[in-house]
Amino acid sequence: MSSGAAGTGRDGAEREPGSRLEFAVLGPVRGWYGGRPLELGPVLRTTMLVALLLRPDVTVSRAELVDRVWGEHPPESDGVPGYIYQLRKSLAAAGADAKAVLRTDPGGYRFAGAGVGVDAVRVEEIAARAKKAAASGAVAAAADGYGQALAFYEGVPLAGLPGPFAERERRRFAERRIGLVEGRTDALIRLGDYESAIGEVSALLAEHPDREPLTGLLMRALYGAGRQTDALDTWREFRVRMLDELGLEPSEDLRRVHEAVLRGDDGTLGLAARPAPPRIRDELPADVGELAGRDDELARLAAPGSAVSAVDGVPGAGKTALAVRAAQLLRDEHPDGCLFVGLHGHSTSRAPLTPVRVVRRLLRSAGVNDQNIPDDLDELSANWRAATAPLRLVLVLDDAVSAEQVRPLLPGGTGNRVLITSRRRLPGLDVERRISLGPLTSDAATGLLSRIVGPARAGQEREAVRELASLCGRLPLALRIAGARLQNRPMWTFRDLADRLADDTGRLGELTAEERSVEAAFRLSYEQLPAGTQRAFRTLGHAPAPEFDELVLAAMLGCSRREAESVLEDLVDANLVQAPAAGRYRMHDLVAVYARRLAGEEPDVTSGLGVYLHACRAASEWGEPGFPSGPAPTESPFAGLMDASAWLDQAGDLVEVVSSAVAAGHSDYACWIAESAVDYLVRRIRYRECVALLEVALSEADTLADRRMATALRFGLGWAHLALGESVEARRWCEEGLRISRETGDRRETARGLCGLGMVTMLAGPLDEAEMVLAEGKALAEEVADSWLMERAVSGLGYVHFKQGNYERSLAAFAESREVAVKTGNPAMLGRVLSHIGSVRLHLGRSAEAAEPLREAASLAERVGDRLLSVSSLSRLGTAEQELGRLDIALAHHLRALSALTDQMSPWAEIEVRNRLGACRQARGEDEAAREQFELAAAVMADAEAR
């Protein structure tokens, strides 16, 4: 049958020219001859024509024609000859040779197909060529061919014709149309025209929702269009429907499509070879300032192996500069581009950007048309991940306010790098690498200032440059502002600006240059805190020391330790508080200045100082009840001496606490804390710190209502200088304090002064004077019923008797001291007395009797943290064990004593330890090692005597 044409089909599909007779069956049945329409007559007549037309050149019997037209319900008189006659008449009327076209054969009728065009035949010819083109890789020709074939369909094939034959043919043509759509859709997908493919297949799938090939095609097209989530949803819906309706899983072919979508396997999905995407524009800021002193952090941030990194830090620490510089280093390894988004998490003029807005911007930067994507964050994020899955780009998300703002912005794939900066720690965000920026090193800070202002000017004022860097808190933002001010004021020196910054009240105001302000940076972070956390931050402006813990804040806020710890951790996350160690907190210097500014809004509280006072008194041998003046007793947060000592070990420099109390106008607390800290500091061999804080406190003592402080602090200085081996200074302070106590008639303080002066005299001589002074001190201690003073006086007398050679009187005195120590239950006091007893026995050669008290003394010294007592007890215990023949045990004790020595200890302690260790080495036959220790001891002695 020829496929001649007399016109065009739907969408302009051409019919083959040159044919005089043509029929269309892929819609309402129509015919033409020479371009003129044929009158085909009623539907039964047309049905009979189709029954012959669609089986050309085949003789069809009259009975078969009846069956094709009427099926199981034929009429009594079929009228077939009459229908054939009318059809011939219609053809003849149009000018066709009717009998030649519609022939009568023996046994039936036949439609002669030669020279007759039928659209269904033409479709098959075009589809065959399209299939061949697809097989040869000519995908564009295939898509065009399938499109031409589909254009012949002009509605429901054989529309309105009755009978089983027409119905069967209608189904055949409909199925063929589906096949054509599948062929064209596949070609469009391979061409990369995903939107056309989606439109082509979606409408047909709505008519045939259970057709797997169409479902697979739609999944492929959606994935190709960057809609991976929609593709997976299409699979999920189809699978559920199959299971619910048929109890069957999808076919293996469709499962393979699903797996390929999950894997992002373009090859299996037959997608168009994606051209190398054009490089996304480079959005990195051109100038973010000099990156000074961050070499280690930069190396970590730009190192391989981290898809998502976060940089946090105090405002003004240089987070953006670090992230941008790292992105610049990563640029060559990520050829698809560098994106930068300022999220405005902490901005004075703009609210933080919403994730929906940012994702849309990112999609546009990546060349994705977001017009048809709804304002649904999940949908936008899915498209962003799909668009970036095959890419290798760097994304800088600057100034994030929360993990929730950032999480939807993370790209897909494994080749991308994300650098996030925030003032907050963003603990809710999973990242591979976290970097927290603190102040610069001193050298880096001074170097940055020098480069900004100029090496020539800086070289003339090196000390002032270093001081100015310190006053700027070594914070890059503050350093740059300070440098800019000096640049713009060539008549100013570094000293001029340092002097202006020295006063806390004006420092933040000086660190302002046009729109840049250190105080504004801090204020933005502070204003984003909840009200309760803001109050805690303000309260920390009254913190007694630069470093603190939750106990101090709990006391100041009047809340539980758990609540205080929680708010401190919130401030750490906001980078307004730093955590240098577990459970310890501090503020950056300039942040502390800002907190003190705000603290003026809070009532000035002494509860924080009260914690230190509790700790120092509880850590003293006196115990808290042993201090006769000070604030009214309250419940202590410490369980006793060891608990309080352990807390003070972590509390940092107590001079800062005392100085802070003075600066805050609490000179009374400064003096009470200083007095209470003496015993703890001496026990910990922190002699110079002890002297320093006592001197600070003593400068305020004359202003206090508590007149006892004038003597107590002087006696403390005497004791500290005595521990340093500075007997002249020790005597001066004790005598001065004793004079004042006698003038005021304070017998308890007089007893303390006598005990202190007696100890100084015992060490420096003369011994008879020492005995007299200590005996007077003992009498007064008994009078005022002070067990601690009693033990000190009696122990002092015991040591005097020992130096006088009266060993039995010495042991008797120490036995009396031991009774006092046992009665008080004070482990520090008991350890010291036991060491005295063991030492005397050792001197008398009673090694076995000496070992036990020395062993117990060493144990108690370690328990209470008395380092000097630990050194002396271990060293003498080593000698006792040596004399008992236990040389290995002896050596272990001597080595422990040697390792416990510190620079602050008296040189005489080192001399004793080395001489005893040398003797032990000698007893073991280790002559060379022994000689080394004796020579070191001699060198220390010579140095001590020279001083």
Secondary structure in CASP SS format (residue, H / E / C, confidence):
PFRMAT SS
TARGET T0000
AUTHOR 0000-0000-0000
METHOD secondary structure of the structure
MODEL  1
M C 1.00
S C 1.00
S C 1.00
G E 1.00
A C 1.00
A C 1.00
G C 1.00
T E 1.00
G C 1.00
R H 1.00
D H 1.00
G H 1.00
A C 1.00
E E 1.00
R C 1.00
E E 1.00
P C 1.00
G C 1.00
S C 1.00
R C 1.00
L E 1.00
E E 1.00
F E 1.00
A E 1.00
V C 1.00
L C 1.00
G C 1.00
P C 1.00
V C 1.00
R E 1.00
G E 1.00
W E 1.00
Y E 1.00
G C 1.00
G C 1.00
R E 1.00
P E 1.00
L C 1.00
E C 1.00
L C 1.00
G C 1.00
P C 1.00
V H 1.00
L H 1.00
R H 1.00
T H 1.00
T H 1.00
M H 1.00
L H 1.00
V H 1.00
A H 1.00
L H 1.00
L H 1.00
L C 1.00
R C 1.00
P C 1.00
D C 1.00
V C 1.00
T C 1.00
V E 1.00
S C 1.00
R H 1.00
A H 1.00
E H 1.00
L H 1.00
V H 1.00
D H 1.00
R H 1.00
V H 1.00
W H 1.00
G C 1.00
E C 1.00
H C 1.00
P C 1.00
P C 1.00
E C 1.00
S C 1.00
D C 1.00
G C 1.00
V H 1.00
P H 1.00
G H 1.00
Y H 1.00
I H 1.00
Y H 1.00
Q H 1.00
L H 1.00
R H 1.00
K H 1.00
S H 1.00
L H 1.00
A H 1.00
A H 1.00
A H 1.00
G C 1.00
A C 1.00
D C 1.00
A H 1.00
K H 1.00
A H 1.00
V H 1.00
L E 1.00
R E 1.00
T E 1.00
D E 1.00
P C 1.00
G C 1.00
G E 1.00
Y E 1.00
R E 1.00
F E 1.00
A C 1.00
G C 1.00
A C 1.00
G C 1.00
V E 1.00
G E 1.00
V E 1.00
D H 1.00
A H 1.00
V H 1.00
R H 1.00
V H 1.00
E H 1.00
E H 1.00
I H 1.00
A H 1.00
A H 1.00
R H 1.00
A H 1.00
K H 1.00
K H 1.00
A H 1.00
A H 1.00
A H 1.00
S C 1.00
G C 1.00
A C 1.00
V H 1.00
A H 1.00
A H 1.00
A H 1.00
A H 1.00
D H 1.00
G H 1.00
Y H 1.00
G H 1.00
Q H 1.00
A H 1.00
L H 1.00
A H 1.00
F C 1.00
Y C 1.00
E C 1.00
G C 1.00
V C 1.00
P C 1.00
L C 1.00
A C 1.00
G C 1.00
L C 1.00
P C 1.00
G C 1.00
P H 1.00
F H 1.00
A H 1.00
E H 1.00
R H 1.00
E H 1.00
R H 1.00
R H 1.00
R H 1.00
F H 1.00
A H 1.00
E H 1.00
R H 1.00
R H 1.00
I H 1.00
G H 1.00
L H 1.00
V H 1.00
E H 1.00
G H 1.00
R H 1.00
T H 1.00
D H 1.00
A H 1.00
L H 1.00
I H 1.00
R H 1.00
L H 1.00
G C 1.00
D C 1.00
Y H 1.00
E H 1.00
S H 1.00
A H 1.00
I H 1.00
G H 1.00
E H 1.00
V H 1.00
S H 1.00
A H 1.00
L H 1.00
L H 1.00
A H 1.00
E H 1.00
H C 1.00
P C 1.00
D C 1.00
R C 1.00
E H 1.00
P H 1.00
L H 1.00
T H 1.00
G H 1.00
L H 1.00
L H 1.00
M H 1.00
R H 1.00
A H 1.00
L H 1.00
Y H 1.00
G H 1.00
A C 1.00
G C 1.00
R C 1.00
Q H 1.00
T H 1.00
D H 1.00
A H 1.00
L H 1.00
D H 1.00
T H 1.00
W H 1.00
R H 1.00
E H 1.00
F H 1.00
R H 1.00
V H 1.00
R H 1.00
M H 1.00
L H 1.00
D H 1.00
E H 1.00
L C 1.00
G C 1.00
L C 1.00
E C 1.00
P C 1.00
S C 1.00
E H 1.00
D H 1.00
L H 1.00
R H 1.00
R H 1.00
V H 1.00
H H 1.00
E H 1.00
A H 1.00
V H 1.00
L H 1.00
R H 1.00
G C 1.00
D C 1.00
D H 1.00
G H 1.00
T H 1.00
L H 1.00
G C 1.00
L C 1.00
A C 1.00
A C 1.00
R C 1.00
P C 1.00
A C 1.00
P C 1.00
P C 1.00
R C 1.00
I C 1.00
R C 1.00
D E 1.00
E C 1.00
L C 1.00
P C 1.00
A C 1.00
D C 1.00
V C 1.00
G C 1.00
E C 1.00
L C 1.00
A C 1.00
G C 1.00
R C 1.00
D H 1.00
D H 1.00
E H 1.00
L H 1.00
A H 1.00
R H 1.00
L H 1.00
A H 1.00
A C 1.00
P C 1.00
G C 1.00
S C 1.00
A C 1.00
V E 1.00
S E 1.00
A E 1.00
V E 1.00
D E 1.00
G E 1.00
V C 1.00
P C 1.00
G C 1.00
A C 1.00
G C 1.00
K H 1.00
T H 1.00
A H 1.00
L H 1.00
A H 1.00
V H 1.00
R H 1.00
A H 1.00
A H 1.00
Q H 1.00
L H 1.00
L H 1.00
R H 1.00
D H 1.00
E H 1.00
H C 1.00
P C 1.00
D C 1.00
G C 1.00
C E 1.00
L E 1.00
F E 1.00
V E 1.00
G E 1.00
L C 1.00
H C 1.00
G C 1.00
H C 1.00
S C 1.00
T C 1.00
S C 1.00
R C 1.00
A C 1.00
P C 1.00
L C 1.00
T C 1.00
P H 1.00
V H 1.00
R H 1.00
V H 1.00
V H 1.00
R H 1.00
R H 1.00
L H 1.00
L H 1.00
R H 1.00
S H 1.00
A C 1.00
G C 1.00
V C 1.00
N C 1.00
D C 1.00
Q C 1.00
N C 1.00
I C 1.00
P C 1.00
D C 1.00
D C 1.00
L H 1.00
D H 1.00
E H 1.00
L H 1.00
S H 1.00
A H 1.00
N H 1.00
W H 1.00
R H 1.00
A H 1.00
A H 1.00
T H 1.00
A C 1.00
P C 1.00
L C 1.00
R C 1.00
L C 1.00
V E 1.00
L E 1.00
V E 1.00
L E 1.00
D E 1.00
D E 1.00
A E 1.00
V C 1.00
S C 1.00
A H 1.00
E H 1.00
Q H 1.00
V H 1.00
R H 1.00
P H 1.00
L H 1.00
L C 1.00
P C 1.00
G C 1.00
G C 1.00
T C 1.00
G C 1.00
N C 1.00
R E 1.00
V E 1.00
L E 1.00
I E 1.00
T E 1.00
S E 1.00
R C 1.00
R C 1.00
R C 1.00
L C 1.00
P C 1.00
G C 1.00
L C 1.00
D C 1.00
V C 1.00
E C 1.00
R E 1.00
R E 1.00
I E 1.00
S E 1.00
L E 1.00
G C 1.00
P C 1.00
L C 1.00
T C 1.00
S H 1.00
D H 1.00
A H 1.00
A H 1.00
T H 1.00
G H 1.00
L H 1.00
L H 1.00
S H 1.00
R H 1.00
I H 1.00
V H 1.00
G C 1.00
P H 1.00
A H 1.00
R H 1.00
A H 1.00
G H 1.00
Q C 1.00
E C 1.00
R H 1.00
E H 1.00
A H 1.00
V H 1.00
R H 1.00
E H 1.00
L H 1.00
A H 1.00
S H 1.00
L H 1.00
C C 1.00
G C 1.00
R C 1.00
L C 1.00
P H 1.00
L H 1.00
A H 1.00
L H 1.00
R H 1.00
I H 1.00
A H 1.00
G H 1.00
A H 1.00
R H 1.00
L H 1.00
Q H 1.00
N H 1.00
R C 1.00
P C 1.00
M C 1.00
W C 1.00
T C 1.00
F H 1.00
R H 1.00
D H 1.00
L H 1.00
A H 1.00
D H 1.00
R H 1.00
L H 1.00
A C 1.00
D C 1.00
D H 1.00
T H 1.00
G H 1.00
R H 1.00
L H 1.00
G H 1.00
E H 1.00
L C 1.00
T E 1.00
A E 1.00
E C 1.00
E C 1.00
R E 1.00
S E 1.00
V H 1.00
E H 1.00
A H 1.00
A H 1.00
F H 1.00
R H 1.00
L H 1.00
S H 1.00
Y H 1.00
E H 1.00
Q C 1.00
L C 1.00
P C 1.00
A H 1.00
G H 1.00
T H 1.00
Q H 1.00
R H 1.00
A H 1.00
F H 1.00
R H 1.00
T H 1.00
L H 1.00
G H 1.00
H H 1.00
A C 1.00
P C 1.00
A C 1.00
P C 1.00
E E 1.00
F E 1.00
D C 1.00
E H 1.00
L H 1.00
V H 1.00
L H 1.00
A H 1.00
A H 1.00
M H 1.00
L H 1.00
G C 1.00
C C 1.00
S C 1.00
R H 1.00
R H 1.00
E H 1.00
A H 1.00
E H 1.00
S H 1.00
V H 1.00
L H 1.00
E H 1.00
D H 1.00
L H 1.00
V H 1.00
D H 1.00
A C 1.00
N C 1.00
L C 1.00
V C 1.00
Q E 1.00
A E 1.00
P E 1.00
A E 1.00
A C 1.00
G C 1.00
R E 1.00
Y E 1.00
R E 1.00
M C 1.00
H C 1.00
D H 1.00
L H 1.00
V H 1.00
A H 1.00
V H 1.00
Y H 1.00
A H 1.00
R H 1.00
R H 1.00
L H 1.00
A H 1.00
G C 1.00
E C 1.00
E C 1.00
P C 1.00
D C 1.00
V C 1.00
T C 1.00
S H 1.00
G H 1.00
L H 1.00
G H 1.00
V H 1.00
Y H 1.00
L H 1.00
H H 1.00
A H 1.00
C H 1.00
R H 1.00
A H 1.00
A C 1.00
S C 1.00
E C 1.00
W C 1.00
G C 1.00
E H 1.00
P H 1.00
G H 1.00
F C 1.00
P C 1.00
S C 1.00
G C 1.00
P C 1.00
A C 1.00
P C 1.00
T C 1.00
E C 1.00
S C 1.00
P C 1.00
F C 1.00
A C 1.00
G C 1.00
L H 1.00
M H 1.00
D H 1.00
A H 1.00
S H 1.00
A H 1.00
W H 1.00
L H 1.00
D H 1.00
Q C 1.00
A C 1.00
G C 1.00
D C 1.00
L H 1.00
V H 1.00
E H 1.00
V H 1.00
V H 1.00
S H 1.00
S H 1.00
A H 1.00
V H 1.00
A H 1.00
A C 1.00
G C 1.00
H C 1.00
S H 1.00
D H 1.00
Y H 1.00
A H 1.00
C H 1.00
W H 1.00
I H 1.00
A H 1.00
E H 1.00
S H 1.00
A H 1.00
V H 1.00
D H 1.00
Y H 1.00
L H 1.00
V H 1.00
R H 1.00
R C 1.00
I C 1.00
R C 1.00
Y H 1.00
R H 1.00
E H 1.00
C H 1.00
V H 1.00
A H 1.00
L H 1.00
L H 1.00
E H 1.00
V H 1.00
A H 1.00
L H 1.00
S H 1.00
E H 1.00
A H 1.00
D C 1.00
T C 1.00
L C 1.00
A C 1.00
D C 1.00
R C 1.00
R H 1.00
M H 1.00
A H 1.00
T H 1.00
A H 1.00
L H 1.00
R H 1.00
F H 1.00
G H 1.00
L H 1.00
G H 1.00
W H 1.00
A H 1.00
H H 1.00
L H 1.00
A H 1.00
L C 1.00
G C 1.00
E C 1.00
S H 1.00
V H 1.00
E H 1.00
A H 1.00
R H 1.00
R H 1.00
W H 1.00
C H 1.00
E H 1.00
E H 1.00
G H 1.00
L H 1.00
R H 1.00
I H 1.00
S H 1.00
R H 1.00
E H 1.00
T H 1.00
G C 1.00
D C 1.00
R H 1.00
R H 1.00
E H 1.00
T H 1.00
A H 1.00
R H 1.00
G H 1.00
L H 1.00
C H 1.00
G H 1.00
L H 1.00
G H 1.00
M H 1.00
V H 1.00
T H 1.00
M H 1.00
L H 1.00
A H 1.00
G C 1.00
P C 1.00
L H 1.00
D H 1.00
E H 1.00
A H 1.00
E H 1.00
M H 1.00
V H 1.00
L H 1.00
A H 1.00
E H 1.00
G H 1.00
K H 1.00
A H 1.00
L H 1.00
A H 1.00
E H 1.00
E H 1.00
V H 1.00
A C 1.00
D C 1.00
S H 1.00
W H 1.00
L H 1.00
M H 1.00
E H 1.00
R H 1.00
A H 1.00
V H 1.00
S H 1.00
G H 1.00
L H 1.00
G H 1.00
Y H 1.00
V H 1.00
H H 1.00
F H 1.00
K H 1.00
Q C 1.00
G C 1.00
N C 1.00
Y H 1.00
E H 1.00
R H 1.00
S H 1.00
L H 1.00
A H 1.00
A H 1.00
F H 1.00
A H 1.00
E H 1.00
S H 1.00
R H 1.00
E H 1.00
V H 1.00
A H 1.00
V H 1.00
K H 1.00
T H 1.00
G C 1.00
N C 1.00
P H 1.00
A H 1.00
M H 1.00
L H 1.00
G H 1.00
R H 1.00
V H 1.00
L H 1.00
S H 1.00
H H 1.00
I H 1.00
G H 1.00
S H 1.00
V H 1.00
R H 1.00
L H 1.00
H H 1.00
L C 1.00
G C 1.00
R C 1.00
S H 1.00
A H 1.00
E H 1.00
A H 1.00
A H 1.00
E H 1.00
P H 1.00
L H 1.00
R H 1.00
E H 1.00
A H 1.00
A H 1.00
S H 1.00
L H 1.00
A H 1.00
E H 1.00
R H 1.00
V H 1.00
G C 1.00
D C 1.00
R H 1.00
L H 1.00
L H 1.00
S H 1.00
V H 1.00
S H 1.00
S H 1.00
L H 1.00
S H 1.00
R H 1.00
L H 1.00
G H 1.00
T H 1.00
A H 1.00
E H 1.00
Q H 1.00
E H 1.00
L C 1.00
G C 1.00
R C 1.00
L H 1.00
D H 1.00
I H 1.00
A H 1.00
L H 1.00
A H 1.00
H H 1.00
H H 1.00
L H 1.00
R H 1.00
A H 1.00
L H 1.00
S H 1.00
A C 1.00
L C 1.00
T C 1.00
D C 1.00
Q C 1.00
M C 1.00
S C 1.00
P H 1.00
W H 1.00
A H 1.00
E H 1.00
I H 1.00
E H 1.00
V H 1.00
R H 1.00
N H 1.00
R H 1.00
L H 1.00
G H 1.00
A H 1.00
C H 1.00
R H 1.00
Q H 1.00
A H 1.00
R C 1.00
G C 1.00
E C 1.00
D H 1.00
E H 1.00
A H 1.00
A H 1.00
R H 1.00
E H 1.00
Q H 1.00
F H 1.00
E H 1.00
L H 1.00
A H 1.00
A H 1.00
A H 1.00
V H 1.00
M H 1.00
A H 1.00
D H 1.00
A H 1.00
E H 1.00
A H 1.00
R C 1.00
END
